[in-house]
Amino acid sequence: MKLVLAPDSFKENMTAAEAAQAMQRGVHDVFPDAETVMIPMSDGGEGFVDAVAAAWGAQRITAQTVDALGRPIRAVYGLDGERAVMDVASCAGLELIAPADRDVLHSNTAGLGLLIKDAVARGARTIVLGIGGSATNDAGLGMLTALGGRLLDAQGEPVVPVPEQFGRLAAIDAAGLVPELARTRIHVACDVTNPLTGAQGATAVFGPQKGVSADLVPVLDAALAHVAQVSGQEAQAAAPGAGAAGGLGFGLRVFLGATLELGVELVARAVGLADAVADADLVLTGEGSVDAQTLAGKTPAGVAQVAGDAGVPCVVFAGRIKAGAENLLEHGVRDLVKVGPPEEPLAEALRHGPTNLRRAVGEYLRR
């Protein structure tokens, strides 16, 4: 028997690699001789670099950069010859900023620009980028300035690349970008289809998750609309994914010519999931919570799609199974399995995550 274990992380509980290891222990509790292939997954957020770098056998590079508030930090990305993998979470991520310090009006993505600059200086000509978990709403202008772009007001004076200053913006000059970028392909793992602005845009949908108060939503939305107008790219502002990561999807596509792809599909291709699944008997996947949105590009749905294409049954394990998750049963998932006792308080469930997942896998396989 061969089982492929391809979970995402269980947020605030287990990394994807830890979840895969717990699954493996659960399998071997029941079938000691089973072949298990662990493939930690991600859809572009937490664990993205770890999943792709491990599959590539990439070197881990630690680089000096800044967080979303411009404070010096060090971040890790993967480098394998002429290809690099990195993510926004490690340099402009929400989890790097304490809740009391979150300030979207004065945050930007300069840290990502510094990582990209470091990677191309080391010879990277293909960059695979995960953009989940950002703390920013700057349409990627911080990234652009860190790479040599300029923001100017009507008098030709520099504009600081934070949303609070975007009302002054009169011109965006990308002529001075790092030359190597012209020969660099950027593939973006994106799991949302939101436009840049409007009721379904970056600010209205994702701003509150970053600490944006209701009264600031229209202010920040107008700032992004102004960026699109100044750049002459209003049509791109309406494109699916433009609103990802506070408009970073827009900035990457418009200023760096990046391609945006469904994150789990990009990761599945990078880690060779289809090849691993091809001769498997069963695929196990999962993440902390599954619901009606899981079908919209989240890891369990993507893994189930790959398994279904190969004619292999797939089982999803989750700490919480919410309304709408049952739709997965119509899209290649054989079973949904709750991890942990229903009555267990959340704090206890978080402490016992690996043990609960191991037990849930074992109990399922004994059926």
N, C-alpha and C positions, 0 to 999 in steps of 0.2 A: 504494500500500500504506500502510495506517495501523496503527501499533503503539502500544499503551498500555503504558507502563513504570511498574509500580506495586510496587516492592520495599519491604520494611521495611529497617531498618538491618542491617548485618552487624556484630554486636557486636565491639567493640575493633578495628574494621577500617574500616568506612565508615558514615557516616550514610545514612539513606534517600535523601536528596537526592543525595549523592555516588554512591550505587549506581545511581540512575536516570540520572545523567550518564554513568557508565561504560557502562551498557546502551545509552544513546543513541549513544555513540561506536562501540560494537560493531555496532549496526544500520547506521550510516552508513558503516562500513568496507565493508559488503557491498552495501547499497542506499542510495547517497548521496542519492537523491531521495525516500526514504520519509518519510512524515509520522510524527513521533513526538510523543506526548503524555506528559509526565513527571508522574506523580502519586505523590510519596513517601507511603508509608503507615506506619501504626503500629497496634498492637493495644491501646494504652493505656500502654505503657512508654516507653522511650527514643524520642525523636523525635515524641512525640505533639503537643506544642504546635507544633512547627515545621510538621508536616503540616497540621494544622487551620488554624492562623493564616495560613499561606501560601494555602490555598484560599479563605479568607474575605477575604484582603487586610487582615487585622487589624493594628491598631497594636500595637507591642511595648511593654509597660509593664514598667519595672524597679521593683520594690518592695522595701522593707526587710522582712526576715523573719528566721527563725532555722532552724538545721538541727535534726536529730533530737535532738541533745544540748543544744539551747538556745543555741548560739553564733550571734551575729549574722552574717547573710549577706544578699546581695541575689539575688533571683530574678526571672525574666522570665515573664510570661504575655501572652496575646493579648487585646485588647479591640476589639470591633467593634460600636459602638453599644451596644445593651442586651444583648449576648451576649459572654461571656468564655470563653477556653479556658486551662486550666492543668493542671499535673500534680504529683503527689506527689514524683516523682524530683527536681524542682528545689528542693525545700525540706526534705523529710524523706527524701531518697533515700539508699540504701545506698552509692552511689558517692561521696557527699559525705563519708563517714566513713572514715578510714583503717582498715584491718583491725585494727590494734592498739588502736584507740579504740572499736570497736564494743561497745555495752553496752545491750542491749535492755531490761534491767531499769530503766534510767534514761533511756530515750529516749521521745519522744512526737511527736505530729503537730501541735503548736502552730503550726509554721511554715505548714502548710496553712491553718489557721484565719486566720492573719494575711493570707495572700494572698486568701482569700475575702472577708474584711472589707474589704480595699483595693478589690477589684473591685466589691462592692456599693455602696461609698461613691462610686465613679465612675459608678454608674448601671447596672451589669450586673444583669439580671433573669433571665437564663438563663446557667448555668455548665455547660460541658462539661469533665469532669474525668477525667484518666487516673490510675489508681492503681497502676500497675506500678512495681516497683523500690524499695519502701519499706524503711526501716531499722527499722521500728517494730512493736510488738505491743501497742498500747494501746487497741484497739477505738474509736479516734477520739476518746478523751476529751481528749487534748491539744488537738485541733482545737476541741472543744466549749468548753473553758475560754477559748481565745483569742477565741471568738465571744461570750463573755459568760455562758456556763454556769458552774455551780459544783458542785464535788464536796465533800461534807461527811461527817464521821465521826459517830459516835453522839452526840457532844457538840455537834454543830453547828459544829465547827472545820473549816477548809479542809483538803482532802487534795490533795497534790501529784499532778498527773496523769501519773504514771509507774507502770508495773506493780509496781514494788517496794512501792508504797504502797497498792495496790488492796485489800489485806486489811483496811484500816481503813475502806473505803468503806461508808457506810450510806445515803446519799441522793445522787441526781443531780438538780440543779435547773436546768432549761433555761428558766426564766421570763425570765431577763434577756438572752436572745439578741438580737443586733443586729436591730432591728425590720424592716429591709428583707428579712431572710431569709424572712419570712412571705409575701413577694411574689416570691420567687426560686425558679425551677425548677432543679434540679441533676440532670444526666444523667451517669452514671458509666460510663466504659469499663472493663469488667471481663472478664478472660479466664480466670477460674477459677470453679469452682462449689462450692468447699469450704465446709463449715459453719464456725461460729465455733470450736467446740471438738471434742475427741475425736481419734481416730486419724487422721482425714482433715481435722482442723481447722487453723486458722492456725498454731498453734505447732508441732504435730507435723510438719507437711508443710514449712512455709516457715521455721520458726525456725532450723534448722541452717544454712540459706543466709545467715542474718544473724549467725552467730556464736554461736547459742544452744547451750550444751553439753547433753549428754544428761540430766544431772542437773537442769537447769533447765527442761526441757520440761514435766514435770508441774506445776512451780511456776507457770509462766506460763499453762499451760492452765487451772489452777484460778483464776488471777486473772481470766481472761476469762470463765469460767463465773460468777464472783462478780459481774462487771459486768452480765452478762445477768440474773442473779437480782435484783440491786438495781434495775435499770431496769424489771423486770417484763416483760421481752421475751424470755423463754426460747424462745418459738415462733420468733421472728425469728432467734435464734441458730442454728437448724437450717436456715434458708433458704439456698438456693444463693447463693454469693457472699458470705455473711456473713463468711467467713474471709479474704476477699481483703485484701491489704495489712495483715496483722497485725490483722484485725478491723475495719479502717477501713470495709469494706463494710457491716458491721453498724451502726457508728456513723452513717454517712451516711444509711442508710435509716431508722433508728429516730429519730434526733435532728433530721435536716434534711429528712426526707421525700424523699430522693433516689431516683431510679430507676436500677437497675443493668442495663446492657445489655452484650451481647457486644461487646468493644472494637472489633474489626475491622469489625463491622457499623455501629457508631456512626460510626467514622472514614470508612468508605466512603460513608455518607450525607452526612456533613459536607463531604467533598471532591468530591462529585458523580461518584463512580467509575462508576456505572451509565450515566450520560449519556455519559461519555467512551468507554465500552466498546461502546455500542450499535451503532456503525458501524465498529468496528475489525476488522482481519483477524487480529490476533494480540495476545495479552496476555502480557507477561513480568513475573514477580514473583520473589520470593525473599527469603532472609535467611541469616544465618550458618550455621544448622544446622536440618535438618528431620528429624523422627523420628515415632514413633507418636503423640506428643502434639500434633503439628501440626494434626491434624484437630479438636482440641478448642478451636477458636477462634483459632488463630494466623493471622497475616496471609496466608501463601500459600494456606491453605485458604479463607479468606474471599474473597480476590481470585478464586480459581478458581470459587467459587460464583457470584459476580457475572458472571464471564465465561461460565460455563455457562448461566446464565439467559438470556444474550443469544445463545447459540449460537456463541460465539467460543472458539477453542482457547486454552489457557493452558499456559505452560511455566514450571517452577519451577527457579531456579538457587540452589545452596547450596554453601557451603564444605565442609560435612560432610553426608553423606546417611547417616543411621543406620537401624538396624533399625526396621521399621514404617513408614518413609517411603513405601514402595511402595503403601501403602493409598491414598495420594493419587491414584494412577492410576485408582482406582475412583470417584473423586469429582471429576471434571471436569478433572483435570490430564493433559495429553497426554504430557509428558515431564518427567523429573527430570534435571537436568544438574549434574554436579559442577564446581565452580569451582576451577581450579588443578590442577596435576599431582598424582596420587595419592601420589607419593613425597615431595612437598614438605613439609619440616618446618613446624610450626604458626607459628613465629616468622617464617619466610620468607613464608608465606602471608599473614600479617597485614600484612607490609610491602608486599606486591605485590597487595593486594586489588583496587584499581580496574583495574590492568592485567590481572590474571587474569580478572576479570569481563568486561571488554571483549573479551578474547580468546575466552572461553567463548561469549559471545553471537554473535560473528562466526563461530566455528566451527560453532555450531549452525545458524545461518541458511544456511551454505554447503552443508549436507547435501543 
